[in-house]
């Protein structure tokens, strides 16, 4: 239990320090909060709890410990693994849109760098298969090779096997250079998420209702799928094709 909470002497239910009555049994409360307990950034802590809603004790505790710091780091695992979904769930719509744009540009940039890095290896792999390309293409397309071909079938198949191995290595390297920065990016966001959320709450605590929304989360999933499938993925595919030419 957070030190910003207490127990109702009548029914034992938890109440937020600063409440004047128990929200479970409605008994009057005579608890007198200290100035430290009563305010956070000049705002009643009970208002912070009401605005944040789900898991409010965690956030209020973290914000209180870091009061006065412009930037602080604290791992938010939900934000790290679900980032934009977490923001939609917390109704941080503007932040979610900004994150979508930044993450899409980040993914495009990382992919472009990774593809450029493996391009020399791709060209070398193409040299392995080049002398047998026509033979193997016709074999694959028609399930038979040219009967008048002068290419040795064993050499062609060995070249194809070697080419496949090289391509697998290249895909492995490219995946590493794409996934690793993404993990770093997600971890950094997870460390900054509580700080970003604090800014959101301070901006909106006196203007909107706050809280969480399952419908917003569902909408966020839909928005992410649309942006990724119709904007992000096609751009990445186009850039990859152009860079490998």
N, C-alpha and C positions, 0 to 999 in steps of 0.2 A: 504493500500500500504506500502511496506517495505521502510525503510529509505535508502535502497540500490538502490531504483528505483526513477525515476523522470518522468515528463511529457514533451513530445516534444512540443516546443513552436509553431511549425508549424501546427501539426495535433492533438495534445493532446494525442497521443498514449504513453503508458508506455514504457520507455527504462531503461536499467540497467546502473547504474552509472559506467562510464568508457567506454561506447559505443561512437564511434566517429561519427556515423550517425544513423538516425532513421530507424528501420527495417520495418516500415509501409510506410512512405512517402519518405524515403531515403534523407531527408534533413540533412545537416551537423549539428552536435551538438557541441556547444562550452563549454559544461559543464566540469568543472575541478574538479574531485573528490579530496577529502582530502586524506592524506595518510591512515587514518583509514578506509575510504570507499574503497580505491583502492585495498588493499591487505588483505588477510585472510590466515594465516599460510604461508605467503610469496608468495601466489598465487593470481593473479588478481581475484577479486570477479566476474567479468564478466565470467571468465573461470569456476568458480564454478557453476554459473547459467546455462551455456551452458552444462556442464557435467551432472548436476542433472536433468535438463529439467523440468518435471512436478512438480509443487508445489515447485519450487526452492527457492522462497522468504522465505518460512517457514523454510527450512533447513538452508539456509545461515544465517538468523537471529539467529537461535538457535546456530549454530556453532560459530558465532561471539560473542554471549553472554557468551559462555563457552570456548573461546579461552584460551589456556594455561592449561586447566584442563585435566588430563589424563583420568579421568572417570567422567561422569556427568549423572544425571537422568533427563529425560523429557518424559512425556507420549506420545507415538505414538500409537494412537488408531488403526490405520490400521495394524501395526505390532503386536499389542496385540491380535487382533481377527483373523488375517489371517497369522501371523508369517511366515511360510515357503513360502506361496504364495506371500506375500509381498516381500520377498527376491528374488524370481524368477522374479517378476515384475520389481524389481530394478536391475536385472542382477547380483545379488550377488551369483553366482552359487556355489562357494567354500563354502561360509558361509551357503548356503541352505543345501548342502550335510552334512556339520558338524552338522547343526541343526537337520536334519533328523535322523542322527545316535544317537545324544545325546538324542533327544526326544523319540526315540524308546527304548533306554536303560532305560531312565527315566520311561517310561510307564511300561516296563517289571518289573522294580524294585518296583514301587508303587503297581502294581497288585499283585506281589508275597508277599509283606508285608501285603496287605489288605486281601488276601486269607488266609495267615497264621493266621491273627488276628481273622478271623471269623470261622476258622476250628473247634475250640471247640464247638461253637454254632451249626455248621452243624452236628457234631457227636451226640450232644444232640437231635437235631431234628430227626435224623435217628432212635434213640431209640424209639421215639413215634410211628413211622410207622412200625418198624421192625416186631412186632408180627403179623401184618396183611399184610405184603408185598406180600406173595404168593397169598393170597385171592384177594387183590386189583389188582395185576398184571393180574391175569386171568380174573377178572371182566372187566378190561380195554381192554384186548386183544380180548376177545371173547364176550364181552357184556353180560356176565353171570358169576356167581360164581359157584364154585364146589358145587354140590347138597349135597355131603356127608361132606361138611366142618363143623367143629364144631365151627367155628368163628361166633360170633354174628354180623350180618350185620350192625346194628346200631352202635355198638362199632367201627367197622372198618371204617365206614363213618365219625364218629366223630373224630377218630384218623387222618384220611386223611385231614379233615378240619383244625384241630389244626396244623398238619404238614405244610400245605400250608401257614397258617398264620405266622408260625415261619420262613419259607423260605422267605416270603415276607419281614419280618423284617430284616433278614440277608442280602438280596439283597439290601435293603434300606441303611443299614449301610455300606455295601461294596461300593455301589455307592457313598456315601458321602465321604468315605476315598480315593476313586480313583479320583473323580471329584474335590474335594477341593484342593488337591495339584496341580492338573492340572491348576486350576484357578490361584493359586499363581504363578506357573511357567510361565503362559502366561502373567500375570501382570508384573512380574519381567522383562521378555523379552521386553514387551512394554516400560518399563521405561529405558531400556538400548539400545533399538533399534537405536535411533538417534546417540548415542555414537558409536555403532558398524558401523553404516552407514558412520559416519565421517571417521572412520579408513579405510573403503573400498574406499571412495572417495580419500583420501590422497594417498593411495597406487596406485590408477589407473587413476587419473585425467590426468596424462601426458603420459599414455600408451594406454588407450582404449577410445572408443567414449562415453561410459556411457549412460545415459538416461534411458528410460523405454521401456518395450516390452510386448505387449499383447500375442505374440506368446510364449514368455518365461513363461508367467503366465499359458498359456494353457499346456505347457510342464511340468510345475511344478505340476499342478493338476494331470496329468497323472502319473508322477513319484511318487507322494505321494500315489496315489491309488495302484500302483503296489507294492511299498514297504510295505504299510500297509496290503494289502490283501494277499500277497504271502510271506511276511517275518514276520512283526510285529504281526498280528493277530494269525497266526499258532503257533508262539512261545509262545504267551500269553496263548492260549488255552491249549497247551501242559503243560506248567508250572502249570496252574490252575488245570488240571487233575491230575498231579503228586502230587501236594501238598494236594489235597483232598482225596487221596487214604488212 
